[in-house]
Amino acid sequence: MAGANRKALWGWALYDWANSAFATTVMAGFFPLFFKTYWSAGADPNVSTARLGFGNAMASLLIALIAPVLGAVADRGSARKKFLIFFAYLGVLMTGALFMVAQGRWEIAILVYALGVIGFSGANIFYDSLLPAVSEENRIDFVSGLGYAMGYLGGGVLFLINVLMVLMPRRFGLGDMTEAIRYAFLTVAFWWGAFTVFTLCWVPEPRGAGAPGISAAVREGVYQFAATVQKIRHLKTVFLFLAAYWFYIDGVDTVIRMAVDYGLSLGFPSTDMIIALLIVQFIGFPAALAFGKLAQKWNVRKAIFLAIGVYMGVTLFAMGMSRREEFYILAAVVGLVQGGIQASSRSYFARLIPRAQAGEFFGFYNMLGRFAAILGPALMGSVGLAVKRLLTPAAPSPEQLRWIGQTASRAGIASLLILFALGALLLYLVDEQRGKSERDAYEFSLHHRSPDF
């Protein structure tokens, strides 16, 4: 590759290195931990779980609703980097603001966190849209994989540093674990903001028709969404797979976002939760590569079934676990399939959609993915609260309250089995050969301009 292209490629990949720190340290790691022990200090554990679950759900719902508008803007080109700057630094600012949220102010913490998630997710739309600008078509899979790998490494490196800060605060000149976690949020903001500069300086802005105004973007986003839905109506297998994907990936994303909160609800020390997240992070990268090879040599659909089965087993095991060693085992098992189920789902979807319109269909796929982690956290929180209310007597003893709280948390995690089971059932109904036939017929109709499509 020419020097300029290589520089642009690395500038693009470094954004994944930059923003993955938010996904690991904040979303999966310290925010749920700090939310329960600091911002919701003194609150009932099941109530704080419900708050966190609904907060995650609202943030995911909002970004999913505005994604078509952002996608319409990204498709027009010429302002992608400007929107990337806006959303990325919104996320950076909100991450840094978590440092200043006082103890007990869970409402402010949820609001700031939700805005950070919106910045993170919104910037990713424009980051993804820059991929064609840094790669030739025959190398796009490699470049996309490079970004994914850089994300694992970057997020893991900073998370390891943050974990050391929390486990050994005095070695870093900090007073205690609480202060260390607050400063960890600042390190994520600095890391994300600093490495994003390379993307802004090294990646060229693609030429395009120019960014539409807000009203035009809304119209284009709605039109693009409606047009894609109309096309999917004629591709029943694609529709069926997307329904299956929405259910099981919602379960996967809920495990990612709520695992730490669940462990704390069972009474595990926060340090154990941190170590478990490190296990997931560093097992996840090589495991994702190995899972991809398995899907290629075996069968990608079977590989997805395998991953769903593993997640169902993890959920069942989590309902009865009581020792931290069991949590470590679960973390390792999740690390083996977490990246694999996401990568395999994407490649399976690619087999079913019209090749000439892959970008449009993947836009819909990614938007649907953003609707994930709405139902799962809300379901987990609602079931936990309902079971707690059902089991709590008029004058419970402290021992009864502890048992009821843990039972409610176990019931909440058990509710995720519904999502995995529905996803597996719908995936079982997906016929890949029929899907390819529908795709070929659709492509033929486009070529011959059939009015039926």
C-alpha positions as CSV (number, residue, x, y, z in Angstrom):
1,M,0.0,0.0,0.0
2,A,1.1,3.6,-0.6
3,G,2.3,5.6,2.3
4,A,-0.8,7.9,2.4
5,N,-3.2,4.9,2.2
6,R,-1.3,3.1,5.0
7,K,-1.5,6.2,7.1
8,A,-5.2,6.5,6.5
9,L,-5.7,2.9,7.3
10,W,-3.9,3.1,10.7
11,G,-5.7,6.4,11.5
12,W,-9.0,4.6,10.9
13,A,-8.1,1.6,13.0
14,L,-6.8,3.7,15.8
15,Y,-10.4,5.0,16.4
16,D,-11.4,1.5,17.4
17,W,-8.3,1.4,19.7
18,A,-9.5,4.7,21.1
19,N,-13.3,4.2,21.7
20,S,-13.0,0.6,22.9
21,A,-11.8,2.0,26.2
22,F,-15.3,3.3,26.8
23,A,-16.8,-0.1,26.0
24,T,-14.5,-2.0,28.3
25,T,-13.7,0.3,31.2
26,V,-17.0,2.2,31.4
27,M,-19.9,0.2,29.8
28,A,-18.9,-3.3,30.8
29,G,-16.6,-2.6,33.8
30,F,-16.6,0.3,36.2
31,F,-19.9,2.1,35.5
32,P,-22.2,-0.8,36.6
33,L,-19.9,-1.5,39.6
34,F,-19.8,2.2,40.7
35,F,-23.4,2.7,40.0
36,K,-24.4,0.0,42.5
37,T,-21.8,0.8,45.2
38,Y,-21.4,4.6,44.9
39,W,-24.1,6.3,43.0
40,S,-26.9,4.0,44.3
41,A,-25.2,3.5,47.7
42,G,-27.8,2.4,50.3
43,A,-30.4,1.4,47.7
44,D,-31.9,-2.0,47.5
45,P,-29.7,-4.1,45.1
46,N,-32.7,-5.1,43.0
47,V,-33.8,-1.5,42.7
48,S,-30.4,-0.4,41.5
49,T,-30.3,-3.3,39.0
50,A,-33.7,-2.1,37.6
51,R,-32.4,1.5,37.4
52,L,-29.3,0.4,35.5
53,G,-31.3,-1.9,33.3
54,F,-33.8,0.8,32.3
55,G,-31.0,3.3,31.9
56,N,-29.3,1.0,29.4
57,A,-32.5,0.4,27.7
58,M,-33.4,4.1,27.3
59,A,-29.9,4.9,25.9
60,S,-30.1,2.0,23.4
61,L,-33.6,3.0,22.3
62,L,-32.7,6.6,21.7
63,I,-29.7,5.8,19.6
64,A,-31.6,3.2,17.6
65,L,-34.4,5.7,16.9
66,I,-31.9,8.4,15.6
67,A,-29.7,5.9,13.7
68,P,-31.6,6.1,10.4
69,V,-31.2,9.9,10.4
70,L,-27.5,9.6,11.2
71,G,-27.2,7.0,8.5
72,A,-28.8,9.3,5.9
73,V,-26.3,12.0,6.8
74,A,-23.4,9.5,6.6
75,D,-24.5,8.3,3.2
76,R,-24.3,11.8,1.7
77,G,-20.6,12.1,2.6
78,S,-18.6,15.4,2.9
79,A,-19.4,15.9,6.6
80,R,-18.7,12.5,8.1
81,K,-15.7,13.5,10.1
82,K,-17.5,16.6,11.4
83,F,-20.3,14.4,12.8
84,L,-17.7,11.9,14.0
85,I,-16.0,14.7,16.0
86,F,-19.3,15.8,17.4
87,F,-20.4,12.4,18.7
88,A,-17.0,11.2,19.7
89,Y,-16.2,14.2,21.8
90,L,-19.7,14.2,23.3
91,G,-18.8,10.7,24.5
92,V,-15.4,12.0,25.7
93,L,-17.0,14.9,27.6
94,M,-19.6,12.8,29.2
95,T,-17.1,10.1,30.3
96,G,-15.0,12.8,31.9
97,A,-18.1,14.2,33.6
98,L,-18.6,10.9,35.4
99,F,-15.6,11.9,37.5
100,M,-17.7,14.8,39.0
101,V,-21.0,13.1,39.7
102,A,-21.4,13.0,43.5
103,Q,-22.1,10.0,45.6
104,G,-25.8,9.1,45.7
105,R,-26.7,11.0,42.6
106,W,-27.8,8.0,40.5
107,E,-30.2,10.1,38.3
108,I,-27.4,12.3,37.1
109,A,-25.1,9.3,36.7
110,I,-27.6,7.6,34.5
111,L,-28.2,10.7,32.4
112,V,-24.5,11.4,31.9
113,Y,-23.8,7.7,31.1
114,A,-26.7,7.6,28.6
115,L,-25.3,10.7,26.8
116,G,-21.9,9.0,26.7
117,V,-23.5,5.9,25.1
118,I,-25.2,8.1,22.5
119,G,-21.9,9.7,21.7
120,F,-20.1,6.3,21.5
121,S,-22.8,4.7,19.3
122,G,-23.4,7.8,17.1
123,A,-19.7,8.2,16.3
124,N,-19.5,4.5,15.3
125,I,-22.0,5.1,12.5
126,F,-19.7,7.7,10.9
127,Y,-16.6,5.7,11.8
128,D,-18.1,2.7,9.9
129,S,-19.0,4.9,6.9
130,L,-15.3,5.9,6.6
131,L,-14.2,2.4,6.0
132,P,-14.4,2.5,2.1
133,A,-12.3,5.7,2.2
134,V,-9.3,3.8,3.7
135,S,-9.4,0.5,1.9
136,E,-9.6,-1.0,-1.5
137,E,-12.6,-3.3,-2.0
138,N,-10.5,-6.5,-2.1
139,R,-9.0,-5.6,1.3
140,I,-12.0,-4.3,3.1
141,D,-12.5,-7.5,5.2
142,F,-8.9,-7.4,6.4
143,V,-9.1,-3.7,7.3
144,S,-12.4,-4.2,9.1
145,G,-10.8,-7.1,11.0
146,L,-7.8,-4.9,11.8
147,G,-10.1,-2.3,13.5
148,Y,-11.8,-5.1,15.5
149,A,-8.4,-6.4,16.6
150,M,-7.2,-2.9,17.5
151,G,-10.3,-2.4,19.6
152,Y,-9.7,-5.6,21.6
153,L,-6.1,-4.6,22.2
154,G,-6.6,-0.9,23.0
155,G,-9.6,-1.5,25.3
156,G,-7.7,-4.3,27.0
157,V,-4.5,-2.4,27.6
158,L,-6.2,0.6,29.2
159,F,-8.6,-1.6,31.2
160,L,-5.6,-3.5,32.5
161,I,-4.0,-0.2,33.6
162,N,-7.3,0.8,35.2
163,V,-7.7,-2.5,37.0
164,L,-4.2,-2.1,38.5
165,M,-5.2,1.4,39.6
166,V,-8.2,0.0,41.4
167,L,-6.5,-3.0,42.9
168,M,-3.3,-1.0,44.0
169,P,-4.5,2.6,44.3
170,R,-1.6,3.8,46.5
171,R,0.9,2.7,43.9
172,F,-0.7,5.3,41.6
173,G,-0.8,8.0,44.3
174,L,-4.6,7.5,44.9
175,G,-6.3,7.2,48.2
176,D,-8.6,4.2,47.7
177,M,-10.6,2.2,45.2
178,T,-13.4,4.8,44.9
179,E,-10.9,7.5,43.9
180,A,-9.2,5.1,41.5
181,I,-12.4,4.3,39.7
182,R,-13.3,8.0,39.4
183,Y,-9.8,8.7,37.9
184,A,-10.3,5.7,35.6
185,F,-13.2,7.5,34.0
186,L,-10.8,10.4,33.3
187,T,-8.2,8.1,31.8
188,V,-10.8,6.8,29.4
189,A,-11.8,10.3,28.4
190,F,-8.2,11.2,27.7
191,W,-7.4,8.0,25.9
192,W,-10.5,8.2,23.7
193,G,-10.1,11.9,22.9
194,A,-6.3,11.7,22.3
195,F,-6.3,8.8,19.9
196,T,-9.3,10.1,18.0
197,V,-7.0,12.9,16.8
198,F,-5.1,10.5,14.7
199,T,-8.3,9.5,12.9
200,L,-9.3,13.1,12.3
201,C,-5.8,14.0,10.9
202,W,-4.9,10.9,8.9
203,V,-8.3,9.7,7.5
204,P,-9.4,11.7,4.4
205,E,-13.0,13.0,4.1
206,P,-14.8,11.1,1.3
207,R,-16.2,13.3,-1.4
208,G,-19.9,13.3,-1.6
209,A,-23.0,15.4,-2.3
210,G,-22.7,17.2,1.0
211,A,-24.5,16.8,4.3
212,P,-28.2,17.4,4.1
213,G,-30.0,19.7,6.5
214,I,-31.7,18.3,9.5
215,S,-35.2,18.2,8.0
216,A,-33.8,16.6,4.8
217,A,-31.8,14.1,6.8
218,V,-35.0,13.1,8.7
219,R,-36.9,12.6,5.4
220,E,-34.0,10.7,3.9
221,G,-33.6,8.5,7.0
222,V,-37.3,7.7,7.1
223,Y,-37.4,7.0,3.4
224,Q,-34.3,4.8,3.5
225,F,-35.7,2.8,6.4
226,A,-39.1,2.4,4.7
227,A,-37.4,1.4,1.4
228,T,-35.2,-1.2,3.1
229,V,-38.2,-2.7,5.0
230,Q,-40.1,-2.9,1.7
231,K,-37.2,-4.9,0.2
232,I,-36.9,-7.2,3.2
233,R,-40.6,-7.9,2.9
234,H,-39.7,-9.8,-0.3
235,L,-36.8,-11.6,1.4
236,K,-38.6,-13.7,4.0
237,T,-35.5,-15.6,5.0
238,V,-33.6,-12.4,5.7
239,F,-36.6,-11.1,7.8
240,L,-36.7,-14.4,9.7
241,F,-33.0,-14.3,10.4
242,L,-33.1,-10.7,11.6
243,A,-35.9,-11.6,14.0
244,A,-33.8,-14.4,15.4
245,Y,-30.7,-12.2,15.6
246,W,-32.6,-9.5,17.5
247,F,-33.6,-11.9,20.2
248,Y,-30.3,-13.7,20.8
249,I,-28.0,-10.7,20.3
250,D,-30.2,-8.9,22.9
251,G,-29.4,-11.6,25.3
252,V,-25.7,-11.4,24.5
253,D,-25.6,-7.6,24.9
254,T,-27.5,-7.9,28.2
255,V,-24.9,-10.3,29.6
256,I,-22.2,-7.8,28.6
257,R,-23.8,-4.9,30.2
258,M,-25.4,-6.5,33.3
259,A,-22.9,-9.2,34.3
260,V,-21.0,-7.1,36.8
261,D,-24.3,-5.8,38.4
262,Y,-25.5,-9.4,38.7
263,G,-22.3,-10.5,40.4
264,L,-22.5,-7.6,42.9
265,S,-26.1,-8.5,43.6
266,L,-25.0,-12.0,44.6
267,G,-22.5,-10.5,47.1
268,F,-19.2,-11.1,45.1
269,P,-16.5,-8.5,45.8
270,S,-16.0,-5.9,43.2
271,T,-12.4,-7.0,42.6
272,D,-13.6,-10.4,41.5
273,M,-15.9,-8.7,38.9
274,I,-12.9,-6.7,37.5
275,I,-10.7,-9.8,37.2
276,A,-13.6,-11.6,35.4
277,L,-13.9,-8.8,32.9
278,L,-10.1,-9.0,32.2
279,I,-10.5,-12.7,31.5
280,V,-13.3,-12.0,29.0
281,Q,-11.2,-9.3,27.3
282,F,-8.0,-11.2,26.8
283,I,-9.6,-14.5,25.9
284,G,-12.0,-12.8,23.5
285,F,-9.5,-11.8,20.9
286,P,-7.9,-15.1,20.1
287,A,-11.2,-16.9,20.7
288,A,-12.9,-14.8,18.1
289,L,-10.3,-15.6,15.5
290,A,-10.6,-19.4,16.3
291,F,-14.4,-19.2,16.3
292,G,-14.2,-17.7,12.8
293,K,-12.1,-20.6,11.6
294,L,-14.5,-23.1,13.1
295,A,-17.5,-21.4,11.4
296,Q,-15.6,-21.5,8.1
297,K,-14.6,-25.1,8.2
298,W,-17.7,-26.5,10.0
299,N,-20.9,-24.5,9.3
300,V,-21.6,-20.9,10.3
301,R,-25.2,-21.7,11.2
302,K,-24.2,-24.5,13.4
303,A,-21.5,-22.3,15.0
304,I,-24.2,-19.7,15.9
305,F,-26.3,-22.5,17.4
306,L,-23.3,-23.6,19.4
307,A,-22.7,-20.1,20.7
308,I,-26.4,-19.7,21.7
309,G,-26.3,-23.1,23.4
310,V,-23.2,-21.9,25.4
311,Y,-25.0,-18.8,26.4
312,M,-28.0,-20.7,27.6
313,G,-25.7,-23.0,29.6
314,V,-23.9,-19.9,31.0
315,T,-27.3,-18.5,32.1
316,L,-28.4,-21.7,33.8
317,F,-25.0,-22.0,35.5
318,A,-25.1,-18.4,36.6
319,M,-28.5,-19.0,38.3
320,G,-26.9,-21.4,40.8
321,M,-23.4,-20.1,41.3
322,S,-22.2,-19.0,44.7
323,R,-18.4,-18.9,44.5
324,R,-16.1,-16.4,42.8
325,E,-14.2,-19.3,41.1
326,E,-17.5,-20.1,39.3
327,F,-17.7,-16.5,38.1
328,Y,-14.2,-16.7,36.7
329,I,-15.2,-19.9,34.8
330,L,-18.2,-18.2,33.4
331,A,-16.1,-15.3,32.3
332,A,-13.7,-17.6,30.4
333,V,-16.6,-19.4,28.7
334,V,-18.3,-16.1,27.7
335,G,-14.9,-14.9,26.3
336,L,-14.8,-18.0,24.1
337,V,-18.0,-17.2,22.2
338,Q,-18.7,-13.5,22.7
339,G,-16.8,-12.2,19.6
340,G,-17.6,-15.4,17.7
341,I,-21.4,-15.1,17.8
342,Q,-21.2,-11.5,16.6
343,A,-18.8,-12.2,13.7
344,S,-20.6,-15.4,12.6
345,S,-24.0,-13.6,12.6
346,R,-22.6,-10.9,10.4
347,S,-21.1,-13.3,7.9
348,Y,-24.3,-15.5,7.8
349,F,-26.3,-12.4,7.1
350,A,-24.0,-11.5,4.3
351,R,-24.8,-14.9,2.6
352,L,-28.6,-14.0,2.5
353,I,-28.7,-10.4,1.2
354,P,-28.3,-9.0,-2.3
355,R,-24.7,-8.5,-3.0
356,A,-25.1,-5.2,-4.8
357,Q,-27.0,-3.7,-1.9
358,A,-24.9,-5.0,1.0
359,G,-24.2,-1.5,2.4
360,E,-27.9,-0.7,2.6
361,F,-28.8,-4.0,4.2
362,F,-26.0,-3.9,6.6
363,G,-27.1,-0.4,7.6
364,F,-30.5,-1.9,8.6
365,Y,-28.7,-4.8,10.3
366,N,-26.5,-2.4,12.4
367,M,-29.6,-0.3,13.3
368,L,-31.3,-3.5,14.5
369,G,-28.3,-4.3,16.5
370,R,-28.6,-1.0,18.3
371,F,-32.2,-1.9,19.3
372,A,-30.6,-4.8,21.1
373,A,-29.9,-4.4,24.8
374,I,-33.3,-2.7,25.2
375,L,-35.5,-5.7,26.0
376,G,-33.0,-7.7,27.9
377,P,-31.9,-5.2,30.6
378,A,-35.5,-4.1,31.1
379,L,-36.7,-7.7,31.3
380,M,-34.0,-8.6,33.8
381,G,-34.8,-5.6,36.0
382,S,-38.5,-6.0,35.9
383,V,-38.5,-9.7,36.7
384,G,-36.1,-9.1,39.6
385,L,-38.4,-6.5,41.1
386,A,-41.5,-8.5,40.5
387,V,-40.0,-11.6,42.3
388,K,-38.8,-9.5,45.1
389,R,-42.2,-8.0,45.7
390,L,-43.8,-11.4,45.5
391,L,-41.5,-13.0,48.0
392,T,-41.1,-10.2,50.6
393,P,-43.2,-10.7,53.7
394,A,-44.6,-7.9,55.9
395,A,-41.7,-7.8,58.3
396,P,-38.7,-9.6,56.8
397,S,-35.5,-10.3,58.8
398,P,-32.1,-9.3,57.4
399,E,-31.4,-12.9,56.5
400,Q,-34.7,-13.1,54.6
401,L,-34.0,-9.9,52.8
402,R,-30.6,-11.2,51.7
403,W,-32.0,-14.5,50.4
404,I,-35.0,-12.7,48.7
405,G,-32.6,-10.3,47.0
406,Q,-30.4,-13.0,45.7
407,T,-33.3,-15.1,44.5
408,A,-34.8,-12.1,42.7
409,S,-31.4,-11.5,41.0
410,R,-31.2,-15.1,39.9
411,A,-34.8,-14.9,38.5
412,G,-33.8,-11.8,36.6
413,I,-30.8,-13.5,34.9
414,A,-33.0,-16.6,34.2
415,S,-35.3,-14.4,32.2
416,L,-32.6,-14.1,29.5
417,L,-33.2,-17.8,28.7
418,I,-36.4,-16.6,26.9
419,L,-34.4,-14.4,24.5
420,F,-31.9,-17.1,23.7
421,A,-34.6,-19.8,23.3
422,L,-36.7,-17.5,20.9
423,G,-33.6,-16.7,19.0
424,A,-32.6,-20.3,18.6
425,L,-36.2,-21.3,17.6
426,L,-36.4,-18.6,14.9
427,L,-32.9,-19.4,13.6
428,Y,-33.9,-23.1,13.3
429,L,-36.6,-22.0,10.9
430,V,-34.1,-20.1,8.7
431,D,-33.4,-22.1,5.5
432,E,-30.1,-20.8,4.0
433,Q,-30.7,-22.4,0.6
434,R,-34.2,-20.8,0.4
435,G,-32.6,-17.5,1.4
436,K,-30.1,-17.7,-1.4
437,S,-32.8,-18.5,-3.9
438,E,-34.8,-15.5,-2.7
439,R,-31.7,-13.4,-3.0
440,D,-31.0,-14.6,-6.5
441,A,-34.6,-14.0,-7.6
442,Y,-34.5,-10.5,-6.1
443,E,-31.3,-9.7,-7.9
444,F,-32.7,-11.0,-11.1
445,S,-35.8,-8.9,-10.7
446,L,-33.7,-5.8,-10.2
447,H,-31.7,-6.5,-13.3
448,H,-34.8,-7.0,-15.3
449,R,-36.7,-4.2,-13.5
450,S,-39.6,-6.4,-12.4
451,P,-42.5,-4.3,-11.0
452,D,-43.1,-7.0,-8.3
453,F,-40.0,-5.6,-6.5
